[in-house]
Amino acid sequence: MAVALFVLSGCSVVANPRPAVVHEPSLAPGGPVGYVVCTDAVTPVELDTRTAEADIPLGLSGTPALGNFAVTTSGDGRWAYVVTSNGVVSTSAASPTGSAPLPAGATTSTIAGNPVQPAGVGVQNVVVPIDLVAQEARRPIKIPGEGGTHAIVVLPGGRTVLAASGSTIVPVDAVTRRVGAPLDLGPGHTIFGMALDPKGTTLYALVAGGVFPVTIASGTAGAEIPTGLSASSVYSPHGIAVTGDGATVYVVGQAGVGQGGVDFGGRVLPIVASTRATLPKTGFDRFGIADPAALAITADGSSLLVVDSANNWVNPVPLSTFSAPPTPVPLPQPSGSASISGTQHPTDIVLGPGRSGAFIVVGFNTVRPYEPGSQTFGRPIPVCSGAASMAVAPAP
């Protein structure tokens, strides 16, 4: 498959490191912080004390659909970046993408298989830089592409941000704010997640039914690796993860489109990074219909942590017994509520540094700490409304 090369200002997508900055007094919380993105704000969560701080408003207009926004952070903890949409439409009629409504009588066309809003609708995909020292959002950067904005990553060095915009991967120079030529994965390949290998040389882009490996140095995509898995209904950017040694890529999703049986069964698929061959999947059929939203790999590489948005559980899957996952661990019911299946909807899971454990975004307005070793949960941490994804950063 022929794909375009994405570049920044005529240069390689791998830009030079950021220039040195003057370190003004930081307003960021001390210690590691989880930044949770919502429809119109980001909530910082102190991971050591498990305390939410004041929201950081994104300063955007309109309300993106749930899951149509993602967040990432730079390695030095100095910046966060949100990919989302900006703008207001005139009516409440839903568009085919579910990402924004259309005005009365309007129709859509398609570019690269993704529905395109008609002229005058006023919705623009953007990247919002957030200064984590000042704890405030900067002016949004307009990016090309139409459709969902479900994933974003920062390359090593912190200079280049790669944002998913429909079926395209858009490079943004974080210092100059210049936008490079996007890499288009082609019709029907809306990007639902992205993960970098540990060296930052290969990006893996998750689409419905497949994964595209992208070589960072040249900005070119290899042949699609078929997975046979649909994307989660909550569009988590962390439905794909790479092991610490870069040897294996893991993808979660659903198998089948029918009703009952193995259809709609949750699956985890390993991909060998060096050969791009797929290995046998594991699944959760014996635990009922599942919609695995996201996964994380433990620091020692011994287990996967998979969260399911349909049945509200987390499953710590030891790689030593990968073919036979253990019984899932149910999330605690919200205080004062009856036991109702399918109401919490975990959408993401990330690991904190050291022994801080894992953190699950649930219920669209809560983060739930989780200790994989003891399989126990901490108290819920209230965050901004519409929470969908989370990224961890050290104190700047």
C-alpha positions as CSV (number, residue, x, y, z in Angstrom):
1,M,0.0,0.0,0.0
2,A,1.4,3.4,-1.0
3,V,1.3,6.0,1.7
4,A,2.5,9.6,2.0
5,L,5.5,10.7,3.9
6,F,4.9,13.1,6.8
7,V,7.5,15.8,7.4
8,L,8.0,18.9,9.5
9,S,9.1,22.0,7.5
10,G,10.8,19.8,4.9
11,C,12.8,17.9,7.5
12,S,12.4,14.4,9.1
13,V,9.5,13.9,11.5
14,V,12.2,13.4,14.2
15,A,12.8,17.0,15.1
16,N,15.7,18.3,17.3
17,P,15.3,18.3,21.1
18,R,13.5,21.3,22.7
19,P,15.8,24.3,23.5
20,A,16.5,24.8,27.2
21,V,13.8,26.7,29.1
22,V,13.9,29.0,32.0
23,H,12.5,27.1,35.0
24,E,10.0,29.5,36.6
25,P,8.3,28.5,39.9
26,S,6.0,25.5,39.0
27,L,2.3,25.5,39.8
28,A,2.2,21.7,39.1
29,P,1.6,19.3,41.9
30,G,4.8,17.7,43.3
31,G,5.6,14.1,42.5
32,P,4.1,12.1,39.6
33,V,0.8,13.3,38.2
34,G,-1.9,11.7,36.1
35,Y,-3.6,14.1,33.7
36,V,-7.2,13.0,32.9
37,V,-8.8,14.5,29.8
38,C,-12.5,15.3,29.5
39,T,-14.7,17.1,27.0
40,D,-13.6,20.6,28.0
41,A,-10.9,20.3,30.7
42,V,-8.0,18.2,32.1
43,T,-7.8,17.2,35.7
44,P,-4.4,16.7,37.4
45,V,-4.4,13.8,39.9
46,E,-1.5,13.5,42.4
47,L,-0.7,9.8,42.2
48,D,1.2,9.7,45.6
49,T,-1.7,11.2,47.6
50,R,-4.4,10.2,45.1
51,T,-5.8,13.7,45.2
52,A,-7.4,15.6,42.3
53,E,-6.3,19.2,41.8
54,A,-8.1,22.1,40.1
55,D,-9.2,21.5,36.5
56,I,-7.2,23.0,33.6
57,P,-9.8,24.4,31.2
58,L,-9.1,23.7,27.5
59,G,-10.7,26.9,26.4
60,L,-12.6,25.3,23.4
61,S,-16.1,25.7,22.1
62,G,-18.5,22.8,21.4
63,T,-18.6,19.4,23.0
64,P,-16.8,16.5,21.4
65,A,-18.4,13.1,21.6
66,L,-17.2,10.9,24.5
67,G,-13.9,9.2,23.6
68,N,-13.2,11.7,20.8
69,F,-10.2,13.2,22.7
70,A,-6.9,11.9,24.1
71,V,-4.0,13.2,26.1
72,T,-0.3,12.5,26.3
73,T,2.6,14.1,28.2
74,S,6.3,14.9,27.5
75,G,8.9,12.8,29.2
76,D,10.2,15.8,31.3
77,G,6.7,16.5,32.7
78,R,6.8,20.0,31.2
79,W,4.0,19.7,28.7
80,A,0.8,17.8,28.0
81,Y,-1.0,17.7,24.7
82,V,-4.7,17.0,24.0
83,V,-6.1,16.1,20.6
84,T,-9.7,16.9,20.2
85,S,-12.1,19.0,18.1
86,N,-13.0,22.7,18.4
87,G,-16.2,24.5,17.3
88,V,-19.9,24.6,17.5
89,V,-22.5,23.2,15.1
90,S,-26.0,24.6,14.6
91,T,-28.3,21.7,15.4
92,S,-28.4,18.5,17.4
93,A,-28.7,16.1,14.4
94,A,-26.0,13.5,14.8
95,S,-23.4,13.0,12.1
96,P,-22.4,9.5,10.8
97,T,-19.1,9.7,12.8
98,G,-20.8,10.4,16.1
99,S,-18.2,13.1,16.6
100,A,-20.3,16.2,15.8
101,P,-23.9,16.9,14.7
102,L,-24.8,18.4,11.3
103,P,-27.0,21.3,10.5
104,A,-30.5,20.7,9.2
105,G,-30.4,19.5,5.6
106,A,-26.7,19.1,5.5
107,T,-25.0,16.0,4.1
108,T,-21.5,14.5,4.3
109,S,-19.0,13.4,1.8
110,T,-16.0,11.2,2.6
111,I,-12.2,11.7,2.4
112,A,-10.1,8.6,3.1
113,G,-13.3,6.7,4.2
114,N,-14.1,9.2,7.0
115,P,-17.2,11.3,6.9
116,V,-16.4,15.0,6.3
117,Q,-18.4,17.8,7.8
118,P,-19.8,20.2,5.2
119,A,-18.5,23.8,4.8
120,G,-19.8,26.2,7.4
121,V,-20.3,23.6,10.2
122,G,-17.3,25.1,12.0
123,V,-15.7,22.0,13.6
124,Q,-11.9,21.8,13.4
125,N,-9.6,19.1,14.8
126,V,-6.9,20.6,17.0
127,V,-4.0,19.9,19.3
128,V,-4.0,21.8,22.6
129,P,-0.6,22.3,24.3
130,I,-0.8,22.5,28.1
131,D,2.0,24.2,30.0
132,L,2.2,22.0,33.1
133,V,4.4,24.4,35.0
134,A,1.9,27.2,34.6
135,Q,-1.0,24.7,34.7
136,E,-2.8,26.4,31.7
137,A,-3.7,25.5,28.2
138,R,-2.2,27.4,25.3
139,R,-3.8,28.4,22.0
140,P,-5.0,25.3,20.1
141,I,-3.1,24.3,16.9
142,K,-5.4,23.5,13.9
143,I,-4.5,20.1,12.3
144,P,-5.7,18.6,9.0
145,G,-7.9,15.5,8.8
146,E,-11.6,14.7,9.3
147,G,-13.2,12.3,11.8
148,G,-12.3,11.0,15.2
149,T,-9.4,12.3,17.3
150,H,-8.7,9.2,19.5
151,A,-4.9,9.1,20.0
152,I,-1.8,11.2,20.5
153,V,1.9,10.6,21.3
154,V,5.1,12.6,21.9
155,L,8.3,11.4,20.3
156,P,11.5,11.1,22.4
157,G,13.1,14.5,23.0
158,G,9.6,16.1,23.3
159,R,9.9,18.2,20.2
160,T,7.4,16.3,17.9
161,V,3.8,15.4,18.6
162,L,1.9,12.9,16.5
163,A,-1.8,13.3,16.6
164,A,-4.5,11.0,15.1
165,S,-7.1,12.9,13.0
166,G,-9.5,10.5,11.3
167,S,-7.3,8.2,9.2
168,T,-4.3,10.5,9.2
169,I,-1.3,10.8,11.5
170,V,-0.4,14.5,11.8
171,P,3.1,15.7,13.0
172,V,3.2,18.9,15.0
173,D,6.4,20.8,16.0
174,A,5.7,21.5,19.7
175,V,8.1,24.5,19.7
176,T,7.3,26.3,16.4
177,R,3.7,25.0,16.3
178,R,4.3,24.1,12.6
179,V,2.1,21.3,11.3
180,G,3.7,18.8,8.9
181,A,2.2,16.9,6.0
182,P,0.0,14.1,7.4
183,L,0.4,10.4,6.8
184,D,-2.9,9.0,5.5
185,L,-3.5,5.3,6.2
186,G,-6.2,5.2,3.6
187,P,-10.0,4.7,3.3
188,G,-11.8,3.2,6.3
189,H,-8.8,3.3,8.6
190,T,-9.8,5.7,11.3
191,I,-7.1,5.5,14.0
192,F,-8.3,4.4,17.5
193,G,-5.0,4.1,19.3
194,M,-1.3,4.6,18.9
195,A,1.7,3.2,20.7
196,L,5.5,3.8,20.4
197,D,8.2,1.2,20.8
198,P,10.6,1.9,23.6
199,K,13.3,3.4,21.3
200,G,10.8,5.7,19.6
201,T,11.6,4.2,16.1
202,T,8.3,2.6,15.3
203,L,4.7,3.8,15.9
204,Y,1.9,1.3,15.9
205,A,-1.4,2.7,14.8
206,L,-4.6,0.7,15.8
207,V,-7.5,0.7,13.3
208,A,-10.6,-1.5,13.2
209,G,-9.4,-4.9,12.1
210,G,-5.7,-4.1,12.0
211,V,-2.5,-2.4,13.0
212,F,-0.2,-0.3,10.8
213,P,3.5,-0.1,11.7
214,V,5.0,3.3,10.9
215,T,8.7,3.9,10.6
216,I,9.4,7.2,12.4
217,A,12.6,8.1,10.6
218,S,11.0,8.0,7.2
219,G,7.4,8.7,8.1
220,T,6.2,5.7,6.1
221,A,3.7,3.0,7.0
222,G,4.2,-0.7,6.4
223,A,1.6,-3.2,5.3
224,E,-1.4,-3.5,7.6
225,I,-1.2,-6.3,10.1
226,P,-4.7,-7.9,10.2
227,T,-6.1,-8.5,13.7
228,G,-9.7,-9.4,13.1
229,L,-10.6,-7.3,16.1
230,S,-13.0,-4.4,16.2
231,A,-12.2,-1.2,18.2
232,S,-13.7,-0.8,21.6
233,S,-17.0,1.1,21.7
234,V,-15.4,3.6,24.1
235,Y,-12.5,4.4,21.7
236,S,-9.7,4.2,24.3
237,P,-6.3,5.4,23.0
238,H,-4.8,2.6,25.0
239,G,-6.2,-0.4,23.2
240,I,-2.7,-1.1,22.1
241,A,0.6,-1.4,24.0
242,V,4.2,-2.4,23.4
243,T,6.4,-4.4,25.8
244,G,9.3,-2.7,27.5
245,D,11.8,-4.6,25.3
246,G,9.9,-3.7,22.2
247,A,9.5,-7.4,21.2
248,T,5.7,-7.7,21.3
249,V,2.7,-5.5,20.6
250,Y,-0.6,-6.4,22.3
251,V,-4.0,-5.3,21.0
252,V,-7.4,-5.7,22.6
253,G,-10.8,-5.7,20.9
254,Q,-13.9,-7.7,20.1
255,A,-14.0,-10.7,17.7
256,G,-17.1,-11.1,15.5
257,V,-20.1,-8.9,14.7
258,G,-23.0,-11.4,15.4
259,Q,-24.9,-12.1,18.5
260,G,-24.0,-14.4,21.4
261,G,-21.4,-17.3,21.4
262,V,-17.9,-16.2,20.5
263,D,-19.3,-13.1,18.8
264,F,-18.6,-10.0,20.7
265,G,-16.0,-11.9,22.7
266,G,-13.2,-9.9,24.2
267,R,-9.8,-10.8,22.8
268,V,-6.1,-10.0,23.4
269,L,-3.8,-10.5,20.4
270,P,0.0,-10.6,20.5
271,I,2.0,-9.4,17.5
272,V,5.7,-10.2,17.1
273,A,7.3,-6.8,16.4
274,S,10.3,-8.1,14.4
275,T,8.4,-10.3,12.0
276,R,4.9,-8.6,12.3
277,A,3.4,-12.0,12.7
278,T,0.3,-12.5,14.9
279,L,0.3,-15.2,17.6
280,P,-2.7,-17.0,19.0
281,K,-5.2,-14.8,20.8
282,T,-6.6,-15.3,24.3
283,G,-10.1,-14.4,25.2
284,F,-12.7,-13.9,27.9
285,D,-15.7,-15.9,26.5
286,R,-16.2,-17.8,29.7
287,F,-16.8,-14.6,31.5
288,G,-19.6,-13.4,29.1
289,I,-19.8,-10.8,26.4
290,A,-16.9,-8.4,26.8
291,D,-15.7,-5.1,25.4
292,P,-12.1,-4.7,26.4
293,A,-11.3,-1.0,26.3
294,A,-7.7,-0.7,27.2
295,L,-4.6,-2.6,28.5
296,A,-1.4,-1.8,30.3
297,I,1.7,-3.9,30.7
298,T,3.2,-4.2,34.2
299,A,6.6,-2.8,34.8
300,D,8.2,-6.2,35.1
301,G,6.6,-7.3,31.9
302,S,5.0,-10.3,33.5
303,S,1.3,-9.4,33.1
304,L,-1.2,-7.5,31.1
305,L,-3.9,-5.5,32.9
306,V,-7.1,-5.4,30.7
307,V,-10.2,-3.4,31.6
308,D,-13.6,-4.2,30.2
309,S,-16.2,-1.5,29.6
310,A,-19.1,-3.9,29.2
311,N,-18.8,-5.8,32.5
312,N,-16.8,-3.3,34.7
313,W,-13.9,-5.5,35.5
314,V,-10.1,-5.6,35.3
315,N,-8.3,-8.8,34.4
316,P,-4.7,-9.2,35.4
317,V,-3.5,-11.7,32.7
318,P,-0.1,-13.4,33.5
319,L,1.8,-13.9,30.4
320,S,2.9,-17.3,31.8
321,T,-0.7,-18.5,31.5
322,F,-1.7,-16.2,28.7
323,S,-4.0,-18.8,27.0
324,A,-6.1,-19.2,30.2
325,P,-6.9,-15.8,31.7
326,P,-7.9,-15.8,35.4
327,T,-11.3,-14.8,36.7
328,P,-11.7,-11.0,36.3
329,V,-11.7,-8.7,39.3
330,P,-15.0,-6.6,39.5
331,L,-14.7,-2.9,40.0
332,P,-16.3,-1.8,43.3
333,Q,-19.8,-0.4,43.0
334,P,-20.2,3.3,43.5
335,S,-21.0,4.2,47.1
336,G,-24.8,4.1,47.8
337,S,-25.7,2.5,44.5
338,A,-27.3,-0.8,43.8
339,S,-25.3,-3.5,42.0
340,I,-26.0,-2.7,38.4
341,S,-23.9,-4.3,35.6
342,G,-22.6,-2.0,32.9
343,T,-22.9,1.4,34.6
344,Q,-19.3,2.3,35.4
345,H,-17.7,1.8,31.9
346,P,-13.9,1.8,32.5
347,T,-12.4,3.5,29.5
348,D,-8.6,3.5,30.3
349,I,-5.9,2.1,32.5
350,V,-2.4,3.4,33.1
351,L,0.4,2.5,35.4
352,G,2.0,5.0,37.8
353,P,5.8,5.0,38.4
354,G,7.4,2.8,41.1
355,R,4.9,1.2,43.5
356,S,2.1,3.7,42.9
357,G,0.0,1.0,41.2
358,A,-2.5,1.3,38.3
359,F,-5.2,3.9,37.7
360,I,-8.5,3.2,35.9
361,V,-10.7,5.9,34.4
362,V,-14.3,4.8,35.1
363,G,-17.8,6.2,35.0
364,F,-16.7,9.2,32.8
365,N,-16.0,11.2,35.9
366,T,-13.8,9.1,38.3
367,V,-10.4,7.6,38.6
368,R,-10.1,4.4,40.6
369,P,-6.7,3.3,42.0
370,Y,-5.9,-0.4,41.6
371,E,-3.2,-2.5,43.2
372,P,-2.4,-5.5,40.8
373,G,-0.6,-7.5,43.4
374,S,-3.4,-7.6,45.9
375,Q,-6.2,-7.0,43.4
376,T,-7.6,-4.3,45.6
377,F,-9.0,-0.8,44.8
378,G,-8.5,2.5,46.4
379,R,-11.1,5.2,47.0
380,P,-12.6,6.8,43.8
381,I,-11.0,10.1,42.8
382,P,-13.6,12.6,41.3
383,V,-12.3,14.2,38.1
384,C,-13.8,16.3,35.3
385,S,-17.0,15.2,33.5
386,G,-16.7,13.0,30.4
387,A,-13.3,11.6,31.4
388,A,-12.0,9.2,28.8
389,S,-8.2,8.8,28.9
390,M,-5.2,9.5,31.2
391,A,-1.5,10.1,30.8
392,V,1.2,10.1,33.6
393,A,4.0,12.7,33.9
394,P,6.7,13.4,36.5
395,A,6.7,16.7,38.3
396,P,8.3,19.3,35.9
